[in-house]
Structures are given as C-alpha cells and as structure tokens.
C-alpha cells in the first residue's frame, strides 16, 4: 500500500505517461509546501526547461531553479511561468499558482488534468531527453526525493 503523505511513483492509464511522480500534498502560496513535495516540483521544473518571459522577452529558465525543497520567490515565479507556458500551448488548467496531488483518474472535479500531470509530461518529453524514468535512481536526484520515489519505480536498463 502506498503512503499518500509523501511524493510517490504511480502507474496510471495515460498511454504517454504510464509512470508519473505525484505529490503527497499541495505546493504553492497557500499550500502545505512540505520539503519533499517542493523538491519534486522543483526537480520536474528543472527537467522541463521552460522560460519565464517578461515584457522584453525571456527572463529566467526553469533549468536555473534552485532545487532546495523551499517554497520561495523563485519557485513561486516558476510555477506562474509554467502555468503561462501551458496556457500558451492551449492547455486548460487552473491559473492559481498551486500544484495539487493528482488522485483517481488524474482529472480535477471540473474535468481538467491536474497540473502535476502536465509538469510530468513536460519533464518527460523530448527534446530534452532527461532520463525521466531514472529519476528515483539518479545520483543527481536529492536523496530525500529519491527515497520517496523509489517505491513503485522500475529501474531502467543501464541505471
């Protein structure tokens, strides 16, 4: 039985995302912001590599996010940048600065995918080829996050 109180590796029904990394609790301005949940969001953002734009163009890349488990100003900015990026790609999501755990079929009560699923897809998809499936085993993954994600994960060949 999985522990819903920590981030975890889950199997789901999405053909393009058979394995995903889910939160234990919410991350955002009014979220629980537990250390390992924030680590997960920061790590996936770093892998997703999107940019925060200002009036003069790109200002900050998600690749530069500090993965420290602390919900601070940079994480808050990058969550808003992620929402703007996904909305610019015509994906429906709630623009509230929050990541919530995905439960059940992956859809919110209003029928939209949870943002954590969008973030997982973005971290997994080319062109960055981040070795997404190796996240629970990679030495570059924060040890606390590795420990949380390793249950339910399948070690990729060569890792």
Phi, psi and omega in degrees: 000134181278155179265110183288357184271358178228160174303151183208160174271131183231151170264142178216184187265005181279121184301323182275355183214065184294335175235136176218163180253122186245157179278156170273320180219170184291153176232128180155183184305325180246021183270173177292326176053046175292146186314306186289327176295316178296320176304316181298311180300314181297318180295314179295323177296318179300319179290326184289328176053065172251172182240151172264125183258147173245186181296335180260010180116200182301136182245320188206136177263145177294341176298337182271001184296137178280120180268091185231359179077007181252129176277098181239192183301321181292317179297318178300314179299318184287330174296315178296322178295321177299313179300317180296319179298314182291323177293324177295335176272011177066031174266142180275128174201160178278123183269076185235004179075013185240145166250128178248153174297143176273132179230158176064236185274001178094359182250144176288172178299333180272006174089008178262151175293144174296144181300330180296330176290316176301318181293319176300314179300316182294322179290329184277325190287149171300163018268003190273340175043062188279005186057048182311315184292343180271358184311315181291349185242349186289134179295341179278347177284136179308134183306322180294322179288317177305314181299320181290323187271343188296326177292126180091352180273150175250123182291121177294152177302138177084004180249000000 
